[in-house]
């Protein structure tokens, strides 16, 4: 299991379009992936789960992955967050 923290810095936070990019990227991996904010943990592959966290600009989140490709999954998702969700 791998855990890494990241800060959401794009204008709208992790809402609608950026959340969709994030979930699509998370679904490319076999590992179980969660995103945590303020003691709440949701499935990073679930749009409703991610949106329910209400992540706004400047929010620190923790990504957790467990599985065969956990390291690649975390590195890819942190890179996506750090790029402010630009494809």
Phi, psi and omega in degrees: 000134181239140179232137178213141179262148177214154178247130179279118185242000179284162189303315186266003183074206180261074185228145175045258187295310178300323179297321179296316176301315182299313182293319177300318180293316180299324182288351177283350184250150179281332183298154169283133183229133178235156173237133184241140174212127177049054177068006175255137180236129177230160177292122182289354179260006182247118181300312181297321178298311181296315180296329182294341179284342179059049184280119180250172180305135178090359181279132174271131178235159176245128176260135180232130178228144179217118179154188186299323183245032185302318183294315178297320180299310181297314181300318181294316182290322177295320177297320178297314179298315182294337178273006184057033174067028175275131182274000000 
